[in-house]
Amino acid sequence: MAKPIRDIHRVEPTPEQVQAQAIQDLIKAIADNRETILDLLEIVRQLQEMGVLAIIKGLLENRHDVGLIAIQQLNQPKMHHLLKNAVTLVQGLGEIEPVRVQKMFHGLSRGLEASEQVMSNGKTPSLWEMAKYARDPAIRLSMATMLAILRGMGESFRDESNREEK
């Protein structure tokens, strides 16, 4: 019969072997990700040329002072209003259907282009010419849209003032 094994001798790698294995693993990872590492190095080089890395390094070296200044700036009443207004704006935009916002901005862009043409003439239209514009269906549609927006805003203001009175 075989004799039971009672002593197990574990072979612990030496620190040199551990280091050699770590270097071997790094070399393999670099070889496997060659393109990614080259792209990353190119990005870092461009950031260095632009001076962004120097700015980031300076911010990190002075992070305590920069953090204090940032907290002081954020702790001002006007900044509270700004943050609250930003949140309200984002919530308001969330209520509007994206197609409507897209139409509105497309119309605004076209209107600004037309405005450039009018301003490039250097001639201010007379009241008579402006009255003629009112016959244009596009102008009437735009004016009706603006009046509808004003009506909706007025109703909202009225509802708000009724709530405040109660």
Protein Blocks (a to p, Z undefined) as FASTA:
>chain_A
ZZddfbdcdddddfklmmmmmmmmmmmmmmmmmmmmmmmmmmmmmmmmnommmmmmmmmm
mmmmmmmmmmmmmmpfklmmmmmmmmmmmmmmmmpcfklmmmmmmmmmmmmmmmmmmmmn
opacdfklmmmmmmpmklmmmmmmmmmmmmmmmmmmmmmmmmmmZZ
